[in-house]
């Protein structure tokens, strides 16, 4: 187990913010997670922060407490009763890099995660954030989550249905915040590949490559190519990917907006709600490619805020709040950060 003092979190956040924490602890097994839980119980007055790969994290100051990270690795197929034909359960350590898991599963012929290719972060965070992209969400394939309850040290198994998943939401983000140390996530995949192509420009990307009926690897590569074309490399320009969630609005509000903006992109949610791309609204407000101080908006994807070099967390927050106000003033819609601001 790692246990370090006055530790820089520069390598643990993709915004490239050089904040420090008073203590950094990393567990590499279930037994070590139980030990970390006991340590946290012994220091009830010390704040703690559980992080993954830091790709959904904005640090605004040094953290005066303990940062906890999972170093549990491993990807294995496991057996269970009651599965449908073709179903495969894949159990992954919470410290595994998410895209490594997708790549491994596609190579093994275990399908279902292709549309989630190249989303940054780790396996544990996939269950907390309910990561999603291109018409798919983690909840579609999560079977169960294994965790250590901090208050008791008990090892728990939590089914997908118990996690309360919704768009970019879960009980881990709300009433279960700081309740568990996630150790493993098991995904339900399938040996039969079904291509999901009806979101965004997936079909066009494939057609540009002369592909109409893709294999799983071809679909994965198309998703990777789309993301690489739209999103900056955090090693070059610090960012956390999509900074804002796409708002879901009432049918009444949607009808009002579509009458004003007939070309507005939108996605059906249900009979009462429609999803509006936040990036489109930010672009309409003239923010794509603009800079405010040392923070800016990516010139190819307005949903992405970037560190132009030397930005502090508070610079990113100021840009975020300015954009939110401009979007509200023009569209009457509040957009909210997807990123965890600490």
N, C-alpha and C positions, 0 to 999 in steps of 0.2 A: 504493500500500500504506500502510495506517495503521501507525504505530509510535509508541506513546505511553508515557510513564513515569508511575509513581505514579497509576495509572488506577483510578477508581471503577467497580466492577462492578454498581452498583445497577441500571442499565438492562439488565443482562445476566443477571438472575436473577429469576424470578417470585415468589420468597418475599419480596422486598423487603429483602434484607440488604445493608447498605452496607459491603461489604468492598472492599478495594483489592488490586490486583496491582502488582508492581514494574514490569512491562512488559506492554503489550497490543499484539498484532500481528494485523492483519486482512489476508488476501490476497483479491484480487478477480479473479484469473485463474489458470490453470494455471502460467504462467510465474512469477507471484508466489508461488505455493505452492512451486515448486521453490526459489525464493530463500529462503523461510522455512525450508524443510527444511535448506538449507545453513547458515543462521544457527543453527539448533538444533544442528547437528553441531559447529559451532565453539564451542558453549558446553555441552559434555557434562556439566558439573557443576551447571548451572542447571536446576532442575526446571521442567517445563512442563505446562500443562493445556489440553487442546483442548475447546472448548465450542461449543454450538449456540446456541439461543435462551435457554438457561438455565431452561427449563421443567421440567427434570428434575435440577436442581442445588440442593444445599444447602451454602452456604458457612459454615463454622464459625469462620473467622479470615481475616485478610489472607493473600493468597497470595504467598509470597516467591519468585516466579519469573516466568515468562512465560506469559501466557494467549494462546492462538491461536484465532482465529475466522475462519470463511469468510464472505466477502462476495460470493461468486460467485452471480450471478443468471442468469435465463433459463429459459424453458420452450419446448421445440421438439419437434415430431414428427420422428423419424428413421426411416430405412429399414434393413432387414436381411433376409438370406435365411433361408428355412426357417420362416417364421412360419405359424401356422394361419390359416384364413380369419377375417377380422374382427379379428385381432390388430393392435394399434397400439403402437409403442414411443414413449415420451415421455421425453426427456432433460432433466433439471432441474439447475440449479446448486445446489450443496450449501447455499448461503446463502438459498435461497428459503424463504419461510414455507410450512410444509406445507399448511395449510388453503387458502392461495391456489392451490396446485397442484391440490387436489381440486376447488375451485370452477371453475378454468379448464378442467379436463378434463371435468367434467360439462357445462359450457357448450358444449364442442366436440363432445360426443357420444362421449367416450372413457370407458368405464365400468370399474368394479372397485374404486374407492377410496371409494365413498359411505359405507360403514359406518365409515370412519376419519375422517369429517368432524369438524372443530373440535378435533382433538387438537392441543394447542399444540406449538410447536417448529419446527424447520427440517428441510429435506430430508436433510441429512447425518446428523442424529440419527435419522431414520426408519430408516436402514440400520444404525446402530450399535445402537439399542435394540430393533429389531424391534417398533416400536410396534404396538399392537393395541387393539381395542375392538369390542364388539357382534358377536363371532363372526368377526372378520377380523383379519389381521395383515399387516404390511408385506411379509413374506416371500412372501405369496400373489401379490404383484404386482411385486416387484423382479426385474428382468431381469439387471442388472449394476451394479457400483459401480466408478467410476473414482477413482483416488487417486494421490498422490505418496508413494512410500516414503521415509520420513525418512532412513534410514540410507544410502541410495544416491542419492536424488534422482530415481530412475526413475519414469516414469509407468506405472501398472499398470491393467489391467482385470480385475476379479474377478467371476466369475459368482455368481449367487444360491446355487447348490449349494455353492460353495466357502466361503461365509460361515458355515456351521455354525449356521444359525438354529434356535432353539427358543423356547419361551415366554419372551419378554422377554430373550432371550439371543442373542449372536452371538460369533464369534471376535474381532470388534473390541473387545468388552468384556473379553476374557480374554487368550488368547495373543497377540493382535494389539494389545493395549492400547498406545497411543502409538506405533504402528508406521507409521500412515498419516495423511496429510492428505487427507480426502475432498474431491474437486472436483465430481463429478457423480454422480447416480444416475439410471439409466434404468428406467422402469417398463413392464411389459407389461400393457396394458389391452385392451379389446375394444369394437367398435362395436355389439355386441348387449348390451343391458342385461339382467342377471339379478338379480332382487331377492333378497337374503338377509335374511329377516325373523324367523328362529327363534331369536333370542337376546334375553334380557331382555324388556323391555316394548315392543319395536319395533311389533309388530302392534297392541297396544292403543293406542299413541300414534297410529298411523295411523287406526285405527277411530274414535278420538275426533275426528278431523278428517273422518270420513266417507269414508275412503279404504281400499279393500281391495286394489287392484292399483296400487301407486304407480309413478309415473315415477321416474327417477333423481333428479331435482330434488326431488320430494316425499319420497323416502326420505332424501336428504341433509338436507332441512329438518326431518324428524322426528328424526333423530339430533341435529341442532343444538338442537332444542327440548328433547329429553331431557337433553342435557348442560348446557344453560343452567339448567334447572330443578334439577339436582342439584349443580352445581359452582359455587363462588363465583368472581367476577371477580377475578383477581389484582391489578387496579388498585385494587380496593376493599379486599380482604382477601388479603394475600400467601399464595400456596400454589403447589404444584407438581402439582396434579391428584392422581391416585391415588398415594398415598405408598408403599403396600405392594403387593407382588405377591400374586395369589391362589395359595395353596399347592396343589400337586398331591400327593395322598396315595395310599397303597396301598389296594387294594380291601379288605383286612382292616381298616385303620383307618377307612375310610369306613363299612363295615358296623357297626363298633362305634359310630360317632357317630350314624348314622341311626337306630339302635335307641334311642339316648338322646334324639335330637332329630328326630322324624319330619317336622317342617316345615322342616328345614334345606334351603336351596337348594343345588343342586349341578349340575355339568356333566360329562358323560361325556367322558373322554379316550381310554381304550382299555380292554381287558378287565381290565387290572391296576391302572388308576389312575382317580381321579375328582378334579375340581377343586372346591374349597370356596371360596366368596367370603370373602375376608379381612374385607371391610366388615361382613358379617353377624356374624362372630365378634366383631369389635370392638364392634358394637352390642349383642350379647348380654352383653358385659362391662360395659355401661353407660357407654361412652365417648362416644357420639354427643352433640354439643353441649356437652361438658364442656371446662373450661379448666384448664391447669396452668401457673401463672405467666402469661406473656404469649403462650403458645402454646395452641392448642386444637384440638378436633376439630369439623369442620363439622357443623352441626345437621341437614343434609339428606343427607349422605353420609359415613358413618363412615370411609371409606377415605381421606378428605382431611384432612390436617393443615394448620392455618392460623396465620398470624401475626396475632394479635389487635391488634398495634400495638406497635412497638418491641422485638419479640422478637429475640434473637440466635440464631445458628445453634445454639449449645449448648442453648438453651431448647427448640428443636424436637427436638434429639437426645434430651434428657431425656424429653420426652413420648413419643417413638418407643419408647425402651427400656422405659418404664413400661407402655405398651400391649402390647408384645411379651411381656413377662413375664406380664401378666394373661391374655393369650390362651393362652400355654403352660400356665399353671397350671390353666385351666379345660378346655381341649380337648386338651392334650398335643401341640399342633402349633406348630412354629416358623414365624412369618411374617417375611419379609425385606423390607427397603426396596427399592422400585424406583428411588428417587431416588439419584443419585450424591452421596454425602456427602464433602465436601472440607475 
